[in-house]
């Protein structure tokens, strides 16, 4: 079983389509969407409709903090630009699209897989996995061999070492990483719609259960077209700049 792991799409339909197309070409059989379907980008409805279609086919989908902010209209925790985009998002979504976001669970689990947007230790509080300690706490709370998360917009693989410590590994795109089940693993799969490492290419990961391998990918797409859609929608200019620069 090969499962594509996609997070932080942020209403970037062009990036989502590119990653789904790439995942299919790599033999993906199942899909998991790890939150923040909306926010920042100009095509929230198209993203939600696409993810809802995959959910109908058995995909895992969990809620992110931007998804919840649209649902609850609690925008105080976000910067002014992000809050402005989410206010706009609330206005342009259909009732069915809004309800889809509202109905999303915070976590999902199947067998030895655990899916959460932020940390399994506090999924409703949205802490960042930004250290080995934070990763260790999330893995312990999940209680599974494999924990898959997003939220930080970076690609990092945390694992338990033979000495019992938790260490990070920075993957190289396209390189297959052995992830045998005698250790615990937490994968931050990166952001489909708004990478922040200086590379505008979309990010996702593919887990091959049979081979016990995890591969992180960067997928080029027309990010300038996505940025232009943000400008045409009248959304903050800095959001378009981030898409173009990958920052």
JOBELDA-V611040 format. One line per field, one symbol per residue. burial: + if it has 9 or more other ideal C-beta (glycine too) atoms within 8 Angstrom, else -. Layout:
burial = ???
This chain:
burial = -+++++++++++++++++++-++--+-+-++++++++++++++++-++++++-++---+++++++++++++---+--+--++++++++++--+---++-++--+-++++---+++++++++-+--++++--+-++++++-++-+-+++++++++++++++-----+--+-+-----+-+---++++++++++++++----++++++++---++++++++-+-+--++++++---+---++++++-+-
